[in-house]
């Protein structure tokens, strides 16, 4: 854990990460962000950002068939099922609580629900994907789990809370630092 903390302190992206966190707190595009997070499951985050921008208001306006067609046209991997999930999510009054999101919005697991909450200003959830798991395992913080069950997710999240506390970062900020360490990029 000490080496990881040293690596986090070396990241010279503090202003950029602060800017991202402020943007998340002021994010008014809640439904678009939900759609982005539905799209990121088992898909590339950078490509999902591009698709989110290109579809734009279409997330709210297109029929399921039109949305699936647009997603397919943009090279999205699961156009039909994700279009279905997005259409089903349209009419729901969102409760900004991870457990509720996981249980009530199809296409959201713990990672995606945490990502959505972070990107809408709730920075006390960890976004745990294979990049983060690999980084933590390499630094000896965790043993790489065989699966990312709810139990494993929450155990890793607790480890990340400890790291965040020691680094003086929220879980949302920590994710951006860890993502940068693993990929060399600060996304959303």
C-alpha positions, 0 to 999 in steps of 0.5 A, spaced: 500 500 500 505 504 501 508 504 494 501 505 491 500 511 496 507 514 493 505 513 486 498 517 487 502 522 490 507 523 484 501 524 479 501 531 477 494 531 475 491 535 481 488 541 478 485 537 472 482 532 477 479 537 481 476 540 475 473 534 473 470 533 480 467 540 480 464 538 473 461 532 476 458 536 482 455 541 477 452 535 472 445 537 470 445 531 464 443 526 469 439 522 464 445 522 459 450 520 464 445 514 466 445 512 459 453 513 459 454 508 465 449 503 462 453 503 455 460 502 459 458 495 462 463 490 458 465 496 453 470 501 452 469 507 456 472 512 451 468 509 446 462 510 450 463 517 451 464 518 444 457 515 443 454 519 448 456 525 445 453 523 438 447 520 441 445 526 445 438 528 446 436 521 442 437 517 449 430 521 451 427 522 444 428 515 439 424 509 439 427 503 442 428 500 435 431 507 432 436 508 438 438 500 437 440 502 430 443 508 432 448 505 437 449 499 432 451 505 427 456 508 432 459 501 433 456 499 440 457 492 442 450 491 445 445 495 441 439 492 442 439 490 449 442 497 452 437 500 447 432 496 451 435 498 458 435 505 456 428 506 454 426 502 460 430 507 465 426 513 461 420 513 465 423 512 472 424 517 478 431 516 480 433 515 487 441 517 488 442 511 492 447 505 489 443 499 492 436 502 489 440 503 482 442 496 482 436 493 483 431 498 479 435 500 473 437 494 468 444 494 466 447 497 472 451 493 477 455 496 482 461 498 478 456 502 473 451 505 479 458 507 482 460 510 476 453 514 475 453 516 482 460 519 482 459 522 475 453 526 478 456 529 484 456 523 489 463 521 490 463 516 496 463 510 492 468 506 488 468 504 481 472 498 481 473 495 474 479 490 471 484 496 471 483 498 478 483 490 480 489 489 476 493 495 479 491 493 486 493 486 485 500 488 483 501 493 489 499 487 493 493 491 496 488 485 494 489 478 491 485 478 484 478 475 486 475 470 481 469 474 480 466 481 482 461 479 487 457 484 491 461 481 497 468 482 493 466 489 490 464 491 497 471 488 500 475 492 495 471 498 496 473 498 503 480 497 502 480 503 497 476 507 502 483 506 507 487 508 501 483 514 500 483 516 507 491 515 507 491 519 501 486 525 503 482 523 497 474 521 496 473 515 493 471 519 487 477 522 486 481 516 488 478 513 482 481 518 477 488 518 480 488 510 480 485 510 473 490 515 471 496 511 474 493 505 470 491 508 463 495 514 463 488 518 462 483 522 466 476 520 463 470 521 467 
